[in-house]
């Protein structure tokens, strides 16, 4: 490998808006996230379907299994 062409990887702490933090390696000095796997609705199982115009109910009625 050539000398001096590769980025310098540092150990950084990644912090999320929910308060969760973990350590990883990156070329950046700091990493801040808006959402992580701890607070993301898909991973937590607290996903909410916002149905403002009845589209979700219409979809469920249309494709309801008999």
NUFI-631621 format. One line per 4 residues: number of its first residue (from 1); their letters; for each residue y, z, x of C-alpha. Coordinates in pm, 1 decimal, m for minus. Layout:
! NUFI-631621
NUM) a) Y:Z:X | ...
This chain:
! NUFI-631621
1) xxxx) 0.0:0.0:0.0 | 351.2:m71.5:116.2 | 568.6:221.4:209.9 | 887.5:297.6:17.7
5) xxxx) 832.4:73.1:m287.6 | 658.0:318.6:m519.3 | 851.6:555.6:m747.7 | 865.2:924.9:m673.9
9) xxxx) 664.8:1114.2:m935.8 | 783.3:1466.0:m1007.1 | 639.0:1743.5:m1219.3 | 862.2:1780.5:m1525.4
13) xxxx) 860.5:1989.8:m1840.7 | 869.1:1791.5:m2163.6 | 1042.3:1972.7:m2449.4 | 1033.0:1884.1:m2818.9
17) xxxx) 1289.1:1960.8:m3088.9 | 1033.5:2190.5:m3257.4 | 1022.9:2415.7:m2950.1 | 690.9:2297.2:m2806.0
21) xxxx) 687.7:2221.2:m2433.6 | 430.7:2100.8:m2183.4 | 417.9:1993.0:m1821.3 | 349.2:1638.3:m1704.7
25) xxxx) 449.0:1401.3:m1426.0 | 725.7:1143.9:m1455.0 | 981.3:947.2:m1258.6 | 1257.8:1101.0:m1472.1
29) xxxx) 1402.1:1446.8:m1412.9 | 1380.2:1572.3:m1773.2 | 1214.1:1451.3:m2091.6 | 1321.5:1557.0:m2441.6
33) xxxx) 1135.2:1447.2:m2754.3 | 1236.9:1441.0:m3119.4 | 881.5:1475.3:m3243.5 | 550.8:1557.9:m3076.1
37) xxxx) 185.3:1587.0:m3174.8 | 233.4:1953.4:m3268.4 | 500.7:1883.6:m3530.7 | 421.5:1523.0:m3630.8
41) xxxx) 312.6:1505.0:m3998.1 | 21.6:1270.5:m3923.5 | m139.3:1514.1:m3679.5 | m57.3:1834.9:m3869.9
45) xxxx) m191.0:1710.7:m4205.0 | 134.2:1796.9:m4379.2 | 226.6:1436.5:m4444.3 | 437.0:1393.9:m4755.3
49) xxxx) 466.3:1075.8:m4954.4 | 820.0:1033.1:m5079.7 | 799.0:846.3:m5406.7 | 1145.0:770.9:m5536.6
53) xxxx) 1064.1:477.5:m5761.3 | 702.8:543.2:m5859.0 | 568.3:292.2:m5608.0 | 294.5:521.5:m5476.5
57) xxxx) 164.6:598.2:m5826.9 | 177.9:228.5:m5918.6 | m22.7:143.7:m5604.5 | m281.2:412.2:m5674.8
61) xxxx) m324.7:293.3:m6036.5 | m360.5:m68.4:m5927.5 | m625.6:m0.5:m5662.7 | m801.0:292.1:m5828.4
65) xx) m1175.9:284.5:m5781.7 | m1369.4:286.5:m6104.8
